[in-house]
């Protein structure tokens, strides 16, 4: 059944949306700033993890995690930040999208903090040696970097984290209840010749020997 046939009552206009949700507060309206101030810079310096959102020329979207030690994202100036690109699975979905559509959105997280930092802007791929050398880890420079020209910065409230209890270990599922990435990969990629243990070892080898 197509999605259009699944739902009877749909919101299709901005007017409908605003009638249901209401008007944003003055705080929500005015919290967006056009550059990286000291508060944003401090937040970024303490963040070991971000989510990068991109889309291609047709609007097809992609969201990808990026993580390293706190401060791995370099603030070059008030309107420019640099995200190192470490070795991955070579799909480079985010990079492909940036080449055809530079618009990006970033969500910075700090463990234990419910508020997040959102940044929107335009991105490009760079290989400037002087910048990459400053982002080396274990003697290995990133393959390239994503330079983001910042257009909007704003703090996002903690309600989602409060509701989800994300940072509360007591709410976390037991290890044996977690989904198996190895099993999912074997079945999704239809790797009938790989055993579950082989895939687990393959993943662990990448985590241990190919992080940088």
Secondary structure, DSSP 8 states (H G I E B T S, - for coil): --GGGT-SS---SHHHHHHHH----HHHHH--BSS--HHHHHHHHT--EEEEEEE-TT--EEEEEEE-STT-SEEEETTEEEEEE----S--HHHHHHHH--EEEEEEE-TT---EEEEEEEEEEE--HHHHGGG-BTTB--SEEEEEEEEEEEEE-SHHHHHHTTT-GGGS--GGGS--HHHHHHHHTT-TTS-HHHHHHHHHHHHHH---
